[in-house]
Amino acid sequence: MNWTVPPRLQHFIGGAWVDSCDGEMFADLNPATGQVLTHVAAGGAAEVEDAVRAAAAAFRAGPWAQRGGAYRAPFLERIAELMLAHADELAWLETLDTGIPIRQTRGQIARAAENFRFFAQRAREMTGATYPVPGRFLNYSVRQPVGVAGLITPWNTPLMLESWKLAPCLAAGDPLVLKPAEWSPLTADRLAHLIEEAELPGGVFNMVHGFGETAGASLVAHPDVRLISFTGETSTGRTIMASGAATLKRFSMELGGKSPVLVFDDADVGRAVDAALFGMFTLNGERCTAGSRLLVQEGAAARVIPELVRRAGRIRVGDPFDEATDLGPLIHPEHWDRVMSYVALAPQEGARVAVGGRRPPHLPEGSYLEATVLTEVRPEMRVAREEIFGPVLAVMTFASEADGLAMANDVDYGLAAYVWTSDLTRAHRVADRVEAGMVWVNSHNVRDLRTPFGGSKMSGIGREGGDLSFDFYTDWKSVQVALAPADIPRLGSSGSV
Ligand code: NAD
């Protein structure tokens, strides 16, 4: 292994690597040690202005937007190839920067590359529609790129989430400015170098690092940015929509979650416990679709809860580069404090910390936290309602199916839901009534890239995935062609109307 972390990360604007004009930098920390990994250029309004100008010029003049999907597809395939050729390095950087165990980041990098391949294929297949109006008109509709897109991404699984936005945006023909999360910029930097190697036309891909309140906010406010695709916290989404309203932007919002796992008496409880532990404690609990509320029917509680607590206590917390590690450090000391504030709140609200809740004694440095299970939780508690976004699972019990559903739906969020039952009709009934954008029945979280992805209620607006992504990144244009002289009223002529 001979990879290194660059000593400084720069913006990529109009095909050139540049610092911020005022020279401002910020530190990027290693979550496992708290040490500084590198320094990153802190962009603001000036860098966003340059990047948007480069993207707008590429939109107006270059081939990217004007030519079709078949032209763009090979560039995306090239990016995917380069990512796969550098997969081990990307996984190494991602683990170093986020603390996600290396076994898990490897899978994420492969999936991120797959996103580029998938949308290359969709770009080739992108098609329009024709509407013959017999004897009078031939109408046809085509998808066209919208304009400059601003892509704003969070720190959890950064490369994967960047690929979800970049691949369909590029496939659709929109030049863009990416604003990666400030706590995990390393793989965005490496990916930008690979994109440079793929030789996209100048100005199509731009990246400005920096904080949300400066770089992110400038991108949202910029009048020449037509689209904002945002993934992050619900409260940030609200701020962004308010400030983007002035320039009437189109938004895709992938926001927070507090997703329920409903385990009914008749479930295969062994598999349900496996999936509940996987869904909560992989990716360090920093997963938007984490099943962070486990709702167990009373008849299954004695079989589920003690086993879940026992197994959670055996989850291996440690060095994310150790192949045996299940749970690495949280992203940042500030986030550790936030997650721990919920762990401290739980007993004050009347819940019990059944396992975990501490920094593991053998890991005095870094943002480590044991896998934590809260029992005796009631639906009105904050630990049952608010997104904690760490390895903290809230467990509740319910009596009837109606009670379970009411409890599942009694939060502001509606991203994902997981249903465990062997009753086929109940599975469909609950899937129908649970308030969530995505439901998994007798399964953990696996996703086919064609399937709509997104949340209901406060978890988001719009859906990504497959052609739905093109609905966001393209505009329909309809063209009406007269096939015969149309009967046009002749205003102002002598025999008018
Ligand atoms: P965050 O909202 O703090 O930040 C996300 C991004 O927005 C960052 O790049 C940040 O710099 C930027 N930002 C912050 N304030 C901004 C502003 N005023 N204007 C423009 N940009 C701004 O979120 P986070 O803490 O990085 O990520 C965790 C959150 O993301 C969780 O709530 C999680 O559920 C959510 N998430 C959702 C999905 C999904 O698909 N629904 C996926 C992953 C993460």
Boltz pocket constraint, residues with backbone or C-beta under 6 A from the ligand:
constraints:
  - pocket:
      binder: B
      contacts: [[A, 152], [A, 153], [A, 154], [A, 155], [A, 156], [A, 161], [A, 179], [A, 180], [A, 181], [A, 182], [A, 210], [A, 211], [A, 212], [A, 213], [A, 215], [A, 216], [A, 217], [A, 220], [A, 231], [A, 232], [A, 233], [A, 234], [A, 236], [A, 237], [A, 239], [A, 240], [A, 253], [A, 254], [A, 255], [A, 256], [A, 257], [A, 287], [A, 288], [A, 387], [A, 389], [A, 415], [A, 455], [A, 459], [A, 460]]
      max_distance: 6.0
